[in-house]
Amino acid sequence: MIAGLLGVALWPLHFGKIIEHYPVPSHARLMAHGMFGGFIFGFLGTALPRMLSVPALTIPEVLLVFGLHLAMTAAHGAGKTAVGDTLFLTAVGAMTAALFVRFLRRKDMPPPGFVLVMLAFAGVAAGLVLSFIENRREISFFAMALERLLLYQGFILLPVLGVGPFILPRFFGLTSRHEFPESRIPPPGWMNKATGAASAGLLVVASFVVEAAGWPRAGYLLRLVTTAAYLLREIPVYRAEAKGNSLATALKIAFALLLLGLLTIALFPVYRVSLLHLALVGGFGIITFAVATRVVFGHSGNQALLSGPNRWLIVAVALMLLGMATRISGDFWPKILVTHYSYGAVLWGLGVLLWARYVLPKVGQADSEQ
């Protein structure tokens, strides 16, 4: 959360001449690797050992990943992109090693969609390697574009597609199609789901290649169709009722904005940097905060509160989306760009702080039933 707040704060700090470096690379990495990366590491480190029925990560393992993540956040905040990338690649390697050791000792199979998490980690590592090469010599436009797609969109979209079918149906009172009986080897039906997930992931990566090759409209159309088809097949939200459940309502809004973002970029690719915020802030961002809310409430003995209206969450989401809209509008009216980038950062930050006010205090509460 702090990484995200720092990421958006770079804009008003830059326009106020408090920091000199242009914040685009730092902002993008703080949001993708700092904020989303922190949630991804936290979720996997907490959930995957339970799913595999193996011991949790040890304190040294957690401190190693956390320390690398904290140092990476500080490096990107200071504009030291190469240092931050090195630290993040090391953190990805440390998390992968910790989880791989537990996978070898598993008593149960992970959900089949988690093959997309592996693909995301491999993709972001490839993107970081391309970034290191770019810092030392000139690379092609194709390699440069592919690098950014793997670093940002791939690292976020693939885990959402992988983890989503396992956890998100619960928000709508639906049964997950990615839950299988405990088994150390793939149970019947597991391989079919894993193959479907891997196919969707490879199509997403193919869409990156198409876009990087100079066909952004075709790339985003392929990404849109793949994402929509996979999500609606594995998480049929159209069959669920979201009345009175703020988390389910927030997720429906997030799904709509995720797909709307990909669609509008396919229609107007010249504005893709601006319109991408629909998918990143409105789609991935709201999904992330909704999942984090359920995880924290569920593991602190407050799961009963999730069925209530939780109007504070709706207000927090509204502030985040208003900040997103303000940020996007700045690119369409250059005269207001500076102020709207800054206003957007403040509004989004207020939404995040409101979310933190109601959620983070429960991190320290133990579940009395466990």
FENCORTA-V456012 format. One record per residue. N is the residue number from 1. RES is the residue in one small letter. NEAR is the number of other C-alpha atoms within 12 Angstrom. Layout:
N	RES	NEAR
N	RES	NEAR
//
This chain:
1	m	36
2	i	24
3	a	34
4	g	38
5	l	31
6	l	34
7	g	39
8	v	41
9	a	33
10	l	38
11	w	35
12	p	29
13	l	26
14	h	27
15	f	21
16	g	16
17	k	14
18	i	15
19	i	18
20	e	16
21	h	22
22	y	23
23	p	30
24	v	22
25	p	29
26	s	38
27	h	36
28	a	38
29	r	47
30	l	43
31	m	40
32	a	41
33	h	47
34	g	44
35	m	37
36	f	42
37	g	47
38	g	38
39	f	37
40	i	40
41	f	37
42	g	28
43	f	31
44	l	35
45	g	35
46	t	27
47	a	29
48	l	35
49	p	30
50	r	24
51	m	32
52	l	31
53	s	22
54	v	27
55	p	22
56	a	24
57	l	30
58	t	18
59	i	14
60	p	14
61	e	23
62	v	25
63	l	19
64	l	25
65	v	33
66	f	28
67	g	21
68	l	32
69	h	41
70	l	28
71	a	28
72	m	37
73	t	42
74	a	27
75	a	29
76	h	38
77	g	39
78	a	28
79	g	29
80	k	24
81	t	33
82	a	26
83	v	27
84	g	32
85	d	41
86	t	28
87	l	31
88	f	42
89	l	33
90	t	27
91	a	36
92	v	39
93	g	25
94	a	28
95	m	38
96	t	29
97	a	21
98	a	31
99	l	35
100	f	23
101	v	20
102	r	28
103	f	26
104	l	19
105	r	18
106	r	25
107	k	22
108	d	27
109	m	34
110	p	43
111	p	42
112	p	37
113	g	40
114	f	40
115	v	31
116	l	38
117	v	39
118	m	35
119	l	33
120	a	39
121	f	38
122	a	26
123	g	36
124	v	41
125	a	32
126	a	29
127	g	33
128	l	37
129	v	27
130	l	31
131	s	33
132	f	24
133	i	19
134	e	23
135	n	16
136	r	11
137	r	11
138	e	14
139	i	17
140	s	17
141	f	17
142	f	22
143	a	28
144	m	30
145	a	28
146	l	36
147	e	33
148	r	34
149	l	43
150	l	39
151	l	41
152	y	42
153	q	43
154	g	44
155	f	46
156	i	45
157	l	48
158	l	44
159	p	42
160	v	46
161	l	49
162	g	42
163	v	40
164	g	42
165	p	37
166	f	33
167	i	35
168	l	39
169	p	33
170	r	32
171	f	37
172	f	30
173	g	22
174	l	24
175	t	21
176	s	26
177	r	28
178	h	37
179	e	31
180	f	24
181	p	20
182	e	20
183	s	19
184	r	21
185	i	22
186	p	23
187	p	21
188	p	17
189	g	18
190	w	28
191	m	23
192	n	18
193	k	32
194	a	33
195	t	19
196	g	29
197	a	40
198	a	29
199	s	26
200	a	36
201	g	38
202	l	27
203	l	29
204	v	41
205	v	37
206	a	28
207	s	35
208	f	39
209	v	30
210	v	25
211	e	33
212	a	26
213	a	21
214	g	21
215	w	22
216	p	34
217	r	27
218	a	27
219	g	32
220	y	42
221	l	32
222	l	31
223	r	42
224	l	36
225	v	25
226	t	32
227	t	39
228	a	30
229	a	23
230	y	31
231	l	36
232	l	25
233	r	25
234	e	34
235	i	35
236	p	27
237	v	31
238	y	21
239	r	16
240	a	22
241	e	21
242	a	25
243	k	17
244	g	19
245	n	28
246	s	32
247	l	42
248	a	37
249	t	32
250	a	41
251	l	41
252	k	35
253	i	30
254	a	36
255	f	39
256	a	29
257	l	32
258	l	39
259	l	37
260	l	30
261	g	37
262	l	42
263	l	32
264	t	28
265	i	32
266	a	29
267	l	20
268	f	21
269	p	24
270	v	17
271	y	24
272	r	27
273	v	30
274	s	29
275	l	36
276	l	36
277	h	41
278	l	38
279	a	41
280	l	40
281	v	48
282	g	40
283	g	36
284	f	45
285	g	42
286	i	44
287	i	41
288	t	41
289	f	41
290	a	42
291	v	35
292	a	34
293	t	39
294	r	35
295	v	32
296	v	33
297	f	28
298	g	26
299	h	24
300	s	25
301	g	21
302	n	26
303	q	21
304	a	15
305	l	24
306	l	31
307	s	24
308	g	20
309	p	20
310	n	25
311	r	22
312	w	25
313	l	35
314	i	29
315	v	24
316	a	33
317	v	40
318	a	30
319	l	30
320	m	42
321	l	37
322	l	29
323	g	33
324	m	40
325	a	30
326	t	32
327	r	38
328	i	36
329	s	28
330	g	26
331	d	25
332	f	21
333	w	16
334	p	14
335	k	12
336	i	18
337	l	22
338	v	26
339	t	26
340	h	29
341	y	36
342	s	30
343	y	30
344	g	36
345	a	37
346	v	32
347	l	30
348	w	39
349	g	34
350	l	28
351	g	34
352	v	41
353	l	26
354	l	26
355	w	33
356	a	26
357	r	18
358	y	25
359	v	34
360	l	22
361	p	17
362	k	25
363	v	22
364	g	14
365	q	18
366	a	16
367	d	17
368	s	11
369	e	11
370	q	9
//
